[in-house]
Amino acid sequence: MQSPRGRILNLYHETAPPHALVEVRASLGCARCAAGKGCGAGVVGGDGKAQRIEAVIAGGVDVREGDEVRVELAPNNVLEAAFVVYGLPLAGAVTGAALAHAANSGDGWAAIAAGLGLAAGVAAGRLRLRQAVCLRRFTPVVTARLTAGGR
């Protein structure tokens, strides 16, 4: 998957670390996803509409408003974010269904238990994502200036 490109709308140098408001087009980044054969990452957010995000500016990267930039997350952070968003709800659903099956409750109760486990997994993921340490790890970073802006 390719790193998204964005355009810097505002710079905030008065904060540590400096960051920027970046407009990014949410498009499918790899040929497999575009063909519908990928991981499914573009199913929810790959509609091509522009989104505004705040991104930290990496050290040594000189940018100005209007510049086109590359925005990235560290690969291990992407994997952890996928686990929090997808893995925790899936683990909750499987655990709920397994517990109902182990209790010999029947299919209806197993479905209800899976739904409750899914909800618990979603809640656990949301709580995890609200923690300040977690948010800093999943903050996008401007890693390169691709073209100079026209401002």
N, C-alpha and C positions, 0 to 999 in steps of 0.2 A: 504494500500500500504506500502511495506517495504521501509525502508531507504536504499539508495544504499551504496554499499561498494566500496572502492577505495584503490589505492596504492599510497603512497606519492612518488613523483618523485623528488621534490626540496622543501627546506624550506627557508623561507624569514623571519628571526628573526629581521632584522634591521628596519623593518617597524612597525608602530603601527596601529592596532593590528597585531601581527605576522600572517602570512598566508602561505599556501603551494600550490604547483602545484600538483593536484591529478588526477590520471588516473582512470576514472570510466567507467564501462561497462554499456551502456544504454540498460538495459533489462526490460522486463515487470515485475513489482513488485508484482502483485497480481494475484490470480488464475482467478478472473473474467475477468481481462483484457486479460490474456493469452488465455482464451476461447472465446474472442471476445464479451463478455457481460458486459464489464466494462464501464468506463467513456470515453474511447477513448484516454486516455493520451499516450498510446504507439503507436498510429497509425503513428505519424511522427517520433518519436525518439527512438522507441523500437526495433531497428534492431540488437542489441547486439554488435555493434562496440564500441571500446574504444573511450572515449572522454576525453580531458584534460580540467580541470576547475581549477580556483583559488578559494580556500576556506579559510576562516578565521579559526584560531585554537582557540577553546574555552579555556577559562581560566582553568587551572588545568589539561589540557590534555597534557601529555608528549609524543611527537612523534619524530620519526627519519625517515630519508629517507629509503624507502623500506617497512615501516610498512603498514599493512592493517588497514584501518580506516572506521568508519561509518560517512557518510556525510548527513546532514539534513538541512531542512528549517523549521522555525516555522510554525505550521499549519495555523495560521491566515495569514501569509505571502504567503503561497501557495494559499489560497483562493483569496487573493487580486491579486496575479499574474494571476490566472485563469480569474478573472474578467477583468483585463486590456487586456489580450491576446484574450479572447473569448467574454467577455461580451460587451465591447465597440464596436467591429465590429457588433455584433448581434443587439445591441441597435440602431446603426446607420442604419442598413438595415431595421429594423422594422419601425423606425421613418420615413425614406425616403419613404417606401411603404405606410405608413399610411397617410403621408402628400399628396402624389399623389392621394390616394383613396379619401381623404377628399376634394380634389380639383376636383374630378370627372374627372380625366384625362384619364382613361382607363388602361387596363392591360399592354400595352406596356410601357407607361410612368411610371407606378408603378414599373415595373421591372427595368427600367433605374434609377429611383429614389432610389430603394433599392440598386442597385449597387453603386451609388454615396454615399449613406449613409454608406454602407459597407466600401468603400474606406476612407471616413472621419473617421469612427471608427478605422480603422487600423492606419491611420495617427495619431489620438489622442493617441492611445496606444503606438505607437513608440515614440512620444514626451514625454509621461509620463515615459517610460522606460529609456529615455536618461538622465533624471534628476538625479543628484548625490545622492540625498536623497533616491530616489526610488531604485537606483542600490544597495546602501548599505543594504536596507531592504531585497532585494532578493538575497544577496550573501550567498552561501552555507557555512555551518559551520562544521568543523571537531569536532564531539562530543565525540568520543571514539576511543581508540586504540584497535583493535580486535586481531591482532597478530603482533609479532615483525618481522621486515624485515630481510633478510639474508645478509645485507651489513655490 
